[in-house]
Amino acid sequence: MTLRSLLAKDWVVEVNTATPAVPTWTPVKGLTEFAEEINTETEDDSDFDGDGWASQVVTQRGWTLTLNGNRKRDADAPAFVPDPGQEFLRQAGHVVGPGADVHVRWYRRDGSPDAYEGRAAVDYKGAGGETTDLEPFECELLGQGKPTEIDNPVAA
């Protein structure tokens, strides 16, 4: 068997721009970087029976998705029309309270079984730059509870 590395560019992030009952999954376009982080809290569980070796117990986990990209717009529209997925996150990033949460799913477009969905608070950071730069954006999706493993939409 020949093994090949997975490519980071194969991740897809989509936000539900409708209702939980009837979701409309809208892709977030223009991504240049994607990172999924599982944060772990532990407590020391060491005792005298460990022969001097420490023991740790996981007491809590959390997740964060970090999205970096370039702001995009509809090039064919005469007026400014932003990428719908980016705009949905940008708008949620200006809200305080429950409206700052989004329903999100992320999966690999190569059909691997890595596919999840969950609710997350949005921490959106727009940016400018120098005169020769593209306009970047950064968005952290701060997990609200345990993400759910789902069937990969590409494989379904």
OpenMM code with the backbone's topology and positions (N, CA, C; nanometers):
from openmm import Vec3, app, unit

residues = "MET THR LEU ARG SER LEU LEU ALA LYS ASP TRP VAL VAL GLU VAL ASN THR ALA THR PRO ALA VAL PRO THR TRP THR PRO VAL LYS GLY LEU THR GLU PHE ALA GLU GLU ILE ASN THR GLU THR GLU ASP ASP SER ASP PHE ASP GLY ASP GLY TRP ALA SER GLN VAL VAL THR GLN ARG GLY TRP THR LEU THR LEU ASN GLY ASN ARG LYS ARG ASP ALA ASP ALA PRO ALA PHE VAL PRO ASP PRO GLY GLN GLU PHE LEU ARG GLN ALA GLY HIS VAL VAL GLY PRO GLY ALA ASP VAL HIS VAL ARG TRP TYR ARG ARG ASP GLY SER PRO ASP ALA TYR GLU GLY ARG ALA ALA VAL ASP TYR LYS GLY ALA GLY GLY GLU THR THR ASP LEU GLU PRO PHE GLU CYS GLU LEU LEU GLY GLN GLY LYS PRO THR GLU ILE ASP ASN PRO VAL ALA ALA".split()
positions = [
    Vec3(0.0850, -0.1175, 0.0000),
    Vec3(0.0000, 0.0000, 0.0000),
    Vec3(0.0897, 0.1240, 0.0000),
    Vec3(0.0611, 0.2178, -0.0882),
    Vec3(0.1321, 0.3448, -0.0938),
    Vec3(0.0502, 0.4483, -0.0183),
    Vec3(0.1131, 0.5165, 0.0767),
    Vec3(0.0439, 0.6191, 0.1546),
    Vec3(0.0726, 0.7566, 0.0975),
    Vec3(-0.0272, 0.8413, 0.0990),
    Vec3(-0.0128, 0.9795, 0.0520),
    Vec3(-0.0633, 1.0719, 0.1618),
    Vec3(-0.0015, 1.1869, 0.1739),
    Vec3(-0.0426, 1.2869, 0.2727),
    Vec3(-0.1747, 1.3503, 0.2324),
    Vec3(-0.2563, 1.3834, 0.3329),
    Vec3(-0.3791, 1.4586, 0.3085),
    Vec3(-0.3417, 1.6050, 0.2870),
    Vec3(-0.4207, 1.6755, 0.2080),
    Vec3(-0.3942, 1.8151, 0.1776),
    Vec3(-0.4853, 1.9053, 0.2608),
    Vec3(-0.4278, 2.0080, 0.3214),
    Vec3(-0.5060, 2.1005, 0.4044),
    Vec3(-0.6141, 2.1711, 0.3228),
    Vec3(-0.5895, 2.1907, 0.1929),
    Vec3(-0.6858, 2.2630, 0.1086),
    Vec3(-0.8171, 2.1877, 0.0882),
    Vec3(-0.8230, 2.0628, 0.1327),
    Vec3(-0.9441, 1.9836, 0.1120),
    Vec3(-1.0515, 2.0050, 0.2181),
    Vec3(-1.0268, 2.0932, 0.3159),
    Vec3(-1.1295, 2.1225, 0.4159),
    Vec3(-1.2326, 2.2199, 0.3598),
    Vec3(-1.3584, 2.1986, 0.3961),
    Vec3(-1.4697, 2.2865, 0.3609),
    Vec3(-1.5347, 2.3317, 0.4905),
    Vec3(-1.5698, 2.4587, 0.4989),
    Vec3(-1.6450, 2.5119, 0.6123),
    Vec3(-1.7728, 2.5724, 0.5565),
    Vec3(-1.8860, 2.5334, 0.6162),
    Vec3(-2.0159, 2.5857, 0.5739),
    Vec3(-2.0925, 2.6338, 0.6960),
    Vec3(-2.1697, 2.7423, 0.6775),
    Vec3(-2.2556, 2.7935, 0.7835),
    Vec3(-2.4007, 2.7772, 0.7404),
    Vec3(-2.4851, 2.7484, 0.8389),
    Vec3(-2.6279, 2.7363, 0.8128),
    Vec3(-2.6876, 2.8766, 0.8139),
    Vec3(-2.7291, 2.9241, 0.6968),
    Vec3(-2.7841, 3.0589, 0.6850),
    Vec3(-2.9364, 3.0595, 0.6923),
    Vec3(-2.9967, 2.9463, 0.7284),
    Vec3(-3.1430, 2.9382, 0.7413),
    Vec3(-3.1776, 2.8983, 0.8852),
    Vec3(-3.2597, 2.7971, 0.9014),
    Vec3(-3.3041, 2.7550, 1.0346),
    Vec3(-3.2486, 2.6170, 1.0673),
    Vec3(-3.2450, 2.5810, 1.1967),
    Vec3(-3.1998, 2.4461, 1.2325),
    Vec3(-3.2904, 2.3373, 1.1731),
    Vec3(-3.4188, 2.3653, 1.1630),
    Vec3(-3.5130, 2.2653, 1.1109),
    Vec3(-3.4924, 2.2400, 0.9619),
    Vec3(-3.4651, 2.3462, 0.8862),
    Vec3(-3.4434, 2.3355, 0.7421),
    Vec3(-3.3152, 2.4125, 0.7088),
    Vec3(-3.1987, 2.3489, 0.7268),
    Vec3(-3.0726, 2.4209, 0.7066),
    Vec3(-3.0438, 2.4506, 0.5596),
    Vec3(-2.9799, 2.5633, 0.5382),
    Vec3(-2.9218, 2.5979, 0.4089),
    Vec3(-2.7723, 2.6130, 0.4326),
    Vec3(-2.6947, 2.5179, 0.3840),
    Vec3(-2.5509, 2.5173, 0.4085),
    Vec3(-2.4822, 2.6037, 0.3040),
    Vec3(-2.4238, 2.7133, 0.3501),
    Vec3(-2.3583, 2.8109, 0.2639),
    Vec3(-2.2076, 2.8031, 0.2854),
    Vec3(-2.1304, 2.7758, 0.1806),
    Vec3(-1.9844, 2.7652, 0.1984),
    Vec3(-1.9222, 2.9007, 0.2319),
    Vec3(-1.8161, 2.8960, 0.3115),
    Vec3(-1.7345, 3.0145, 0.3384),
    Vec3(-1.6198, 3.0084, 0.2377),
    Vec3(-1.6239, 3.0959, 0.1404),
    Vec3(-1.5252, 3.0965, 0.0317),
    Vec3(-1.4053, 3.1830, 0.0677),
    Vec3(-1.2987, 3.1680, -0.0092),
    Vec3(-1.1818, 3.2526, 0.0065),
    Vec3(-1.0874, 3.2126, 0.1181),
    Vec3(-1.1061, 3.0926, 0.1747),
    Vec3(-1.0190, 3.0516, 0.2846),
    Vec3(-0.8777, 3.0231, 0.2351),
    Vec3(-0.7811, 3.0692, 0.3117),
    Vec3(-0.6407, 3.0410, 0.2824),
    Vec3(-0.5765, 2.9587, 0.3940),
    Vec3(-0.6477, 2.9479, 0.5066),
    Vec3(-0.5963, 2.8704, 0.6192),
    Vec3(-0.7140, 2.8225, 0.7044),
    Vec3(-0.7037, 2.6996, 0.7497),
    Vec3(-0.8066, 2.6399, 0.8351),
    Vec3(-0.7360, 2.5620, 0.9451),
    Vec3(-0.7807, 2.5804, 1.0684),
    Vec3(-0.7237, 2.5036, 1.1791),
    Vec3(-0.8342, 2.4648, 1.2757),
    Vec3(-0.8370, 2.3375, 1.3111),
    Vec3(-0.9287, 2.2864, 1.4124),
    Vec3(-0.8451, 2.2571, 1.5364),
    Vec3(-0.8849, 2.3132, 1.6490),
    Vec3(-0.8095, 2.2929, 1.7723),
    Vec3(-0.9015, 2.2359, 1.8793),
    Vec3(-0.8568, 2.1281, 1.9416),
    Vec3(-0.9267, 2.0725, 2.0574),
    Vec3(-0.8488, 2.1187, 2.1802),
    Vec3(-0.9142, 2.1948, 2.2664),
    Vec3(-0.8522, 2.2456, 2.3879),
    Vec3(-0.8842, 2.1493, 2.5020),
    Vec3(-0.7848, 2.1157, 2.5818),
    Vec3(-0.8016, 2.0160, 2.6874),
    Vec3(-0.7645, 2.0735, 2.8230),
    Vec3(-0.8529, 2.0556, 2.9200),
    Vec3(-0.8253, 2.0903, 3.0598),
    Vec3(-0.7992, 1.9601, 3.1344),
    Vec3(-0.6955, 1.9596, 3.2171),
    Vec3(-0.6623, 1.8393, 3.2942),
    Vec3(-0.6439, 1.8747, 3.4410),
    Vec3(-0.6517, 1.7727, 3.5232),
    Vec3(-0.6218, 1.7839, 3.6655),
    Vec3(-0.5215, 1.6756, 3.7006),
    Vec3(-0.4357, 1.7076, 3.7928),
    Vec3(-0.3372, 1.6115, 3.8402),
    Vec3(-0.4075, 1.5039, 3.9234),
    Vec3(-0.3882, 1.3799, 3.8844),
    Vec3(-0.4511, 1.2654, 3.9510),
    Vec3(-0.3452, 1.1762, 4.0166),
    Vec3(-0.2289, 1.2336, 4.0415),
    Vec3(-0.1168, 1.1561, 4.0945),
    Vec3(-0.1446, 1.1069, 4.2367),
    Vec3(-0.0835, 0.9944, 4.2688),
    Vec3(-0.0928, 0.9423, 4.4051),
    Vec3(0.0357, 0.8678, 4.4395),
    Vec3(0.0458, 0.8207, 4.5613),
    Vec3(0.1671, 0.7518, 4.6074),
    Vec3(0.1903, 0.6202, 4.5342),
    Vec3(0.0853, 0.5617, 4.4767),
    Vec3(0.0980, 0.4326, 4.4092),
    Vec3(0.1604, 0.4440, 4.2706),
    Vec3(0.1855, 0.5642, 4.2224),
    Vec3(0.2384, 0.5844, 4.0875),
    Vec3(0.3890, 0.5738, 4.0788),
    Vec3(0.4572, 0.5369, 4.1870),
    Vec3(0.6025, 0.5185, 4.1879),
    Vec3(0.6752, 0.6440, 4.1374),
    Vec3(0.6219, 0.7595, 4.1733),
    Vec3(0.6850, 0.8848, 4.1361),
    Vec3(0.6433, 0.9394, 4.0001),
    Vec3(0.5580, 0.8669, 3.9293),
    Vec3(0.5111, 0.9121, 3.7981),
    Vec3(0.3780, 0.9856, 3.8138),
    Vec3(0.3662, 1.0996, 3.7448),
    Vec3(0.2444, 1.1799, 3.7509),
    Vec3(0.1334, 1.1141, 3.6699),
    Vec3(0.0123, 1.1488, 3.7034),
    Vec3(-0.1060, 1.1005, 3.6318),
    Vec3(-0.1981, 1.2198, 3.6081),
    Vec3(-0.2482, 1.2315, 3.4866),
    Vec3(-0.3384, 1.3411, 3.4505),
    Vec3(-0.4738, 1.2857, 3.4081),
    Vec3(-0.5800, 1.3568, 3.4439),
    Vec3(-0.7156, 1.3204, 3.4044),
    Vec3(-0.7749, 1.4371, 3.3256),
    Vec3(-0.8329, 1.4068, 3.2100),
    Vec3(-0.8998, 1.5097, 3.1309),
    Vec3(-1.0331, 1.5413, 3.1979),
    Vec3(-1.0529, 1.6690, 3.2306),
    Vec3(-1.1764, 1.7105, 3.2971),
    Vec3(-1.2693, 1.7908, 3.2058),
    Vec3(-1.2157, 1.8425, 3.0945),
    Vec3(-1.2995, 1.9185, 3.0029),
    Vec3(-1.2288, 1.9344, 2.8699),
    Vec3(-1.3066, 1.9379, 2.7623),
    Vec3(-1.2536, 1.9667, 2.6294),
    Vec3(-1.3389, 2.0761, 2.5648),
    Vec3(-1.2778, 2.1487, 2.4756),
    Vec3(-1.3473, 2.2500, 2.3977),
    Vec3(-1.2878, 2.2508, 2.2574),
    Vec3(-1.3527, 2.3202, 2.1660),
    Vec3(-1.3009, 2.3265, 2.0297),
    Vec3(-1.3097, 2.4684, 1.9746),
    Vec3(-1.2178, 2.4958, 1.8855),
    Vec3(-1.2120, 2.6240, 1.8162),
    Vec3(-1.1730, 2.5975, 1.6713),
    Vec3(-1.2411, 2.6635, 1.5801),
    Vec3(-1.2002, 2.6633, 1.4399),
    Vec3(-1.1446, 2.8012, 1.4087),
    Vec3(-1.0265, 2.8057, 1.3510),
    Vec3(-0.9682, 2.9323, 1.3085),
    Vec3(-0.9673, 2.9358, 1.1565),
    Vec3(-1.0310, 3.0384, 1.1027),
    Vec3(-1.0406, 3.0566, 0.9579),
    Vec3(-0.9669, 3.1835, 0.9200),
    Vec3(-0.8782, 3.1740, 0.8249),
    Vec3(-0.8127, 3.2908, 0.7670),
    Vec3(-0.8390, 3.2876, 0.6177),
    Vec3(-0.8569, 3.4050, 0.5606),
    Vec3(-0.8816, 3.4088, 0.4176),
    Vec3(-0.8751, 3.5492, 0.3636),
    Vec3(-0.9171, 3.5615, 0.2407),
    Vec3(-0.9253, 3.6911, 0.1739),
    Vec3(-1.0715, 3.7223, 0.1489),
    Vec3(-1.1103, 3.8461, 0.1804),
    Vec3(-1.2490, 3.8845, 0.1554),
    Vec3(-1.2751, 3.8781, 0.0061),
    Vec3(-1.3901, 3.8240, -0.0282),
    Vec3(-1.4275, 3.8073, -0.1691),
    Vec3(-1.5624, 3.8731, -0.1943),
    Vec3(-1.5841, 3.9092, -0.3196),
    Vec3(-1.7107, 3.9675, -0.3620),
    Vec3(-1.7490, 3.9096, -0.4965),
    Vec3(-1.8735, 3.9273, -0.5340),
    Vec3(-1.9222, 3.8846, -0.6646),
    Vec3(-1.8641, 3.9798, -0.7691),
    Vec3(-1.7743, 3.9292, -0.8508),
    Vec3(-1.7059, 4.0125, -0.9495),
    Vec3(-1.7991, 4.0591, -1.0607),
    Vec3(-1.9109, 3.9885, -1.0822),
    Vec3(-2.0018, 4.0235, -1.1910),
    Vec3(-2.1097, 4.1225, -1.1501),
    Vec3(-2.1279, 4.1449, -1.0210),
    Vec3(-2.2334, 4.2358, -0.9745),
    Vec3(-2.1853, 4.3805, -0.9844),
    Vec3(-2.2724, 4.4709, -1.0313),
    Vec3(-2.2311, 4.6115, -1.0436),
    Vec3(-2.2080, 4.6774, -0.9069),
    Vec3(-2.2843, 4.6375, -0.8056),
    Vec3(-2.2656, 4.6892, -0.6693),
    Vec3(-2.1928, 4.5824, -0.5876),
    Vec3(-2.1404, 4.6222, -0.4736),
    Vec3(-2.0664, 4.5304, -0.3882),
    Vec3(-2.1600, 4.4233, -0.3322),
    Vec3(-2.1325, 4.2966, -0.3658),
    Vec3(-2.2058, 4.1822, -0.3117),
    Vec3(-2.1013, 4.0877, -0.2534),
    Vec3(-2.0937, 4.0788, -0.1185),
    Vec3(-1.9899, 3.9966, -0.0567),
    Vec3(-2.0197, 3.8483, -0.0691),
    Vec3(-1.9161, 3.7671, -0.0468),
    Vec3(-1.9366, 3.6231, -0.0379),
    Vec3(-2.0374, 3.5973, 0.0739),
    Vec3(-2.1457, 3.5228, 0.0476),
    Vec3(-2.2504, 3.5041, 0.1486),
    Vec3(-2.2027, 3.4363, 0.2776),
    Vec3(-2.1143, 3.3372, 0.2678),
    Vec3(-2.0653, 3.2699, 0.3882),
    Vec3(-1.9799, 3.3616, 0.4738),
    Vec3(-1.8886, 3.4348, 0.4093),
    Vec3(-1.8057, 3.5305, 0.4822),
    Vec3(-1.8924, 3.6380, 0.5479),
    Vec3(-1.9887, 3.6872, 0.4739),
    Vec3(-2.0742, 3.7945, 0.5245),
    Vec3(-2.1583, 3.7482, 0.6426),
    Vec3(-2.2079, 3.6253, 0.6385),
    Vec3(-2.2864, 3.5718, 0.7500),
    Vec3(-2.2019, 3.5690, 0.8772),
    Vec3(-2.0761, 3.5252, 0.8664),
    Vec3(-1.9867, 3.5232, 0.9819),
    Vec3(-1.9522, 3.6652, 1.0272),
    Vec3(-1.9295, 3.7553, 0.9337),
    Vec3(-1.8965, 3.8938, 0.9685),
    Vec3(-2.0101, 3.9583, 1.0466),
    Vec3(-2.1332, 3.9359, 0.9998),
    Vec3(-2.2499, 3.9924, 1.0683),
    Vec3(-2.2653, 3.9325, 1.2089),
    Vec3(-2.2494, 3.8011, 1.2216),
    Vec3(-2.2603, 3.7366, 1.3527),
    Vec3(-2.1504, 3.7855, 1.4469),
    Vec3(-2.0356, 3.8215, 1.3915),
    Vec3(-1.9247, 3.8716, 1.4718),
    Vec3(-1.9477, 4.0103, 1.5287),
    Vec3(-2.0560, 4.0765, 1.4894),
    Vec3(-2.0899, 4.2083, 1.5430),
    Vec3(-2.2039, 4.2020, 1.6437),
    Vec3(-2.2498, 4.0821, 1.6749),
    Vec3(-2.3629, 4.0648, 1.7655),
    Vec3(-2.3117, 4.0210, 1.9020),
    Vec3(-2.3824, 4.0636, 2.0075),
    Vec3(-2.3527, 4.0195, 2.1436),
    Vec3(-2.4681, 3.9313, 2.1894),
    Vec3(-2.4359, 3.8195, 2.2520),
    Vec3(-2.5394, 3.7293, 2.3024),
    Vec3(-2.5659, 3.6144, 2.2074),
    Vec3(-2.6848, 3.5535, 2.2189),
    Vec3(-2.7140, 3.4333, 2.1393),
    Vec3(-2.7054, 3.4529, 1.9884),
    Vec3(-2.7299, 3.5710, 1.9389),
    Vec3(-2.7215, 3.5965, 1.7951),
    Vec3(-2.5802, 3.5875, 1.7408),
    Vec3(-2.4819, 3.5826, 1.8312),
    Vec3(-2.3422, 3.5699, 1.7891),
    Vec3(-2.3055, 3.4248, 1.7613),
    Vec3(-2.3981, 3.3330, 1.7853),
    Vec3(-2.3746, 3.1904, 1.7589),
    Vec3(-2.4170, 3.1556, 1.6174),
    Vec3(-2.3437, 3.0629, 1.5573),
    Vec3(-2.3792, 3.0116, 1.4253),
    Vec3(-2.3777, 2.8594, 1.4296),
    Vec3(-2.4519, 2.7999, 1.3399),
    Vec3(-2.4536, 2.6554, 1.3200),
    Vec3(-2.3557, 2.6305, 1.2060),
    Vec3(-2.2537, 2.5515, 1.2301),
    Vec3(-2.1453, 2.5345, 1.1345),
    Vec3(-2.1153, 2.3869, 1.1138),
    Vec3(-2.0682, 2.3526, 0.9958),
    Vec3(-2.0172, 2.2177, 0.9725),
    Vec3(-1.8870, 2.2294, 0.8939),
    Vec3(-1.7990, 2.1326, 0.9186),
    Vec3(-1.6698, 2.1294, 0.8503),
    Vec3(-1.6356, 1.9859, 0.8176),
    Vec3(-1.5832, 1.9689, 0.6976),
    Vec3(-1.5548, 1.8344, 0.6478),
    Vec3(-1.4510, 1.8434, 0.5369),
    Vec3(-1.4010, 1.7264, 0.5001),
    Vec3(-1.3015, 1.7200, 0.3923),
    Vec3(-1.3720, 1.6882, 0.2607),
    Vec3(-1.3372, 1.7604, 0.1565),
    Vec3(-1.3993, 1.7385, 0.0253),
    Vec3(-1.3429, 1.6172, -0.0473),
    Vec3(-1.2397, 1.5514, 0.0112),
    Vec3(-1.1840, 1.4316, -0.0517),
    Vec3(-1.2593, 1.3047, -0.0110),
    Vec3(-1.3686, 1.3207, 0.0650),
    Vec3(-1.4520, 1.2066, 0.1012),
    Vec3(-1.4068, 1.1305, 0.2244),
    Vec3(-1.3004, 1.1737, 0.2912),
    Vec3(-1.2584, 1.1048, 0.4141),
    Vec3(-1.3691, 1.1193, 0.5181),
    Vec3(-1.3692, 1.0360, 0.6205),
    Vec3(-1.4786, 1.0399, 0.7175),
    Vec3(-1.4744, 1.1597, 0.8132),
    Vec3(-1.3748, 1.2458, 0.8051),
    Vec3(-1.3648, 1.3610, 0.8947),
    Vec3(-1.4744, 1.4613, 0.8603),
    Vec3(-1.5802, 1.4652, 0.9409),
    Vec3(-1.6916, 1.5563, 0.9161),
    Vec3(-1.7640, 1.5813, 1.0480),
    Vec3(-1.7869, 1.7104, 1.0788),
    Vec3(-1.8452, 1.7488, 1.2073),
    Vec3(-1.9386, 1.8667, 1.1883),
    Vec3(-2.0261, 1.8845, 1.2878),
    Vec3(-2.1055, 2.0063, 1.2934),
    Vec3(-2.1281, 2.0435, 1.4383),
    Vec3(-2.1558, 2.1706, 1.4602),
    Vec3(-2.1810, 2.2184, 1.5952),
    Vec3(-2.2205, 2.3646, 1.5928),
    Vec3(-2.2420, 2.4176, 1.7117),
    Vec3(-2.2726, 2.5596, 1.7272),
    Vec3(-2.1488, 2.6277, 1.7806),
    Vec3(-2.1274, 2.7516, 1.7365),
    Vec3(-2.0084, 2.8249, 1.7778),
    Vec3(-2.0377, 2.9743, 1.7857),
    Vec3(-1.9766, 3.0397, 1.8839),
    Vec3(-1.9773, 3.1855, 1.8897),
    Vec3(-1.8744, 3.2354, 1.7890),
    Vec3(-1.9001, 3.3513, 1.7309),
    Vec3(-1.8133, 3.4049, 1.6262),
    Vec3(-1.7295, 3.5198, 1.6803),
    Vec3(-1.5992, 3.5089, 1.6629),
    Vec3(-1.5065, 3.6183, 1.6920),
    Vec3(-1.4434, 3.6567, 1.5591),
    Vec3(-1.4996, 3.7595, 1.4949),
    Vec3(-1.4581, 3.8003, 1.3601),
    Vec3(-1.3611, 3.9164, 1.3696),
    Vec3(-1.2544, 3.9075, 1.2935),
    Vec3(-1.1550, 4.0144, 1.2899),
    Vec3(-1.1321, 4.0523, 1.1440),
    Vec3(-1.1834, 4.1654, 1.1047),
    Vec3(-1.1551, 4.2151, 0.9715),
    Vec3(-1.0182, 4.2800, 0.9729),
    Vec3(-0.9694, 4.3167, 0.8589),
    Vec3(-0.8370, 4.3775, 0.8545),
    Vec3(-0.8254, 4.4630, 0.7307),
    Vec3(-0.7293, 4.5483, 0.7325),
    Vec3(-0.6974, 4.6301, 0.6163),
    Vec3(-0.5700, 4.5777, 0.5546),
    Vec3(-0.4673, 4.6581, 0.5612),
    Vec3(-0.3396, 4.6178, 0.5061),
    Vec3(-0.2736, 4.7319, 0.4330),
    Vec3(-0.1688, 4.6995, 0.3638),
    Vec3(-0.0968, 4.7999, 0.2864),
    Vec3(-0.1605, 4.8141, 0.1488),
    Vec3(-0.1166, 4.9105, 0.0733),
    Vec3(-0.1796, 4.9401, -0.0550),
    Vec3(-0.1707, 4.8255, -0.1549),
    Vec3(-0.0725, 4.7389, -0.1410),
    Vec3(-0.0572, 4.6281, -0.2354),
    Vec3(-0.1163, 4.4972, -0.1833),
    Vec3(-0.1749, 4.4987, -0.0628),
    Vec3(-0.2278, 4.3763, -0.0020),
    Vec3(-0.3692, 4.3463, -0.0485),
    Vec3(-0.4042, 4.2183, -0.0471),
    Vec3(-0.5436, 4.1780, -0.0543),
    Vec3(-0.6026, 4.2003, 0.0840),
    Vec3(-0.7349, 4.2187, 0.0923),
    Vec3(-0.7949, 4.2406, 0.2243),
    Vec3(-0.8202, 4.1074, 0.2924),
    Vec3(-0.7488, 4.0795, 0.4011),
    Vec3(-0.7658, 3.9528, 0.4703),
    Vec3(-0.8785, 3.9598, 0.5729),
    Vec3(-0.9194, 3.8428, 0.6205),
    Vec3(-1.0071, 3.8359, 0.7370),
    Vec3(-0.9627, 3.7169, 0.8211),
    Vec3(-0.9945, 3.7251, 0.9486),
    Vec3(-0.9704, 3.6143, 1.0411),
    Vec3(-1.0969, 3.5961, 1.1222),
    Vec3(-1.1335, 3.4723, 1.1430),
    Vec3(-1.2544, 3.4421, 1.2173),
    Vec3(-1.2285, 3.3206, 1.3050),
    Vec3(-1.2560, 3.3344, 1.4338),
    Vec3(-1.2492, 3.2193, 1.5226),
    Vec3(-1.3910, 3.1780, 1.5575),
    Vec3(-1.4175, 3.0505, 1.5400),
    Vec3(-1.5460, 2.9937, 1.5782),
    Vec3(-1.5231, 2.9185, 1.7079),
    Vec3(-1.5828, 2.9683, 1.8154),
    Vec3(-1.5602, 2.9181, 1.9503),
    Vec3(-1.6714, 2.8203, 1.9857),
    Vec3(-1.6373, 2.6928, 1.9912),
    Vec3(-1.7348, 2.5857, 2.0078),
    Vec3(-1.8241, 2.6016, 2.1291),
    Vec3(-1.9501, 2.5708, 2.1098),
    Vec3(-2.0513, 2.5716, 2.2153),
    Vec3(-2.0938, 2.4274, 2.2399),
    Vec3(-2.0247, 2.3586, 2.3293),
    Vec3(-2.0562, 2.2188, 2.3563),
    Vec3(-1.9826, 2.1261, 2.2611),
    Vec3(-2.0202, 2.0010, 2.2677),
    Vec3(-1.9527, 1.8961, 2.1909),
    Vec3(-1.9942, 1.8999, 2.0439),
    Vec3(-1.8971, 1.8972, 1.9511),
    Vec3(-1.9352, 1.8868, 1.8103),
    Vec3(-1.9883, 1.7457, 1.7806),
    Vec3(-2.0724, 1.7368, 1.6810),
    Vec3(-2.1319, 1.6092, 1.6415),
    Vec3(-2.0607, 1.5562, 1.5183),
    Vec3(-2.0228, 1.4308, 1.5236),
    Vec3(-1.9684, 1.3671, 1.4029),
    Vec3(-2.0838, 1.3411, 1.3067),
    Vec3(-2.0668, 1.3767, 1.1804),
    Vec3(-2.1717, 1.3580, 1.0806),
    Vec3(-2.1160, 1.2776, 0.9643),
    Vec3(-2.2071, 1.2252, 0.8807),
    Vec3(-2.1638, 1.1635, 0.7557),
    Vec3(-2.1073, 1.2727, 0.6660),
    Vec3(-1.9950, 1.2466, 0.6040),
    Vec3(-1.9356, 1.3456, 0.5154),
    Vec3(-2.0305, 1.3712, 0.3995),
    Vec3(-2.0741, 1.4985, 0.3804),
    Vec3(-2.1679, 1.5287, 0.2720),
    Vec3(-2.1160, 1.4913, 0.1340),
    Vec3(-1.9846, 1.4926, 0.1137),
    Vec3(-1.9275, 1.4557, -0.0154),
    Vec3(-1.9409, 1.3057, -0.0391),
    Vec3(-1.9243, 1.2267, 0.0662),
    Vec3(-1.9301, 1.0814, 0.0534),
    Vec3(-2.0729, 1.0306, 0.0482),
    Vec3(-2.1674, 1.1112, 0.0963),
    Vec3(-2.3080, 1.0650, 0.1031),
    Vec3(-2.3710, 1.0519, -0.0342),
] * unit.nanometer
topology = app.Topology()
chain = topology.addChain("A")
for resn in residues:
    res = topology.addResidue(resn, chain)
    for name in ("N", "CA", "C"):
        topology.addAtom(name, app.Element.getBySymbol(name[0]), res)
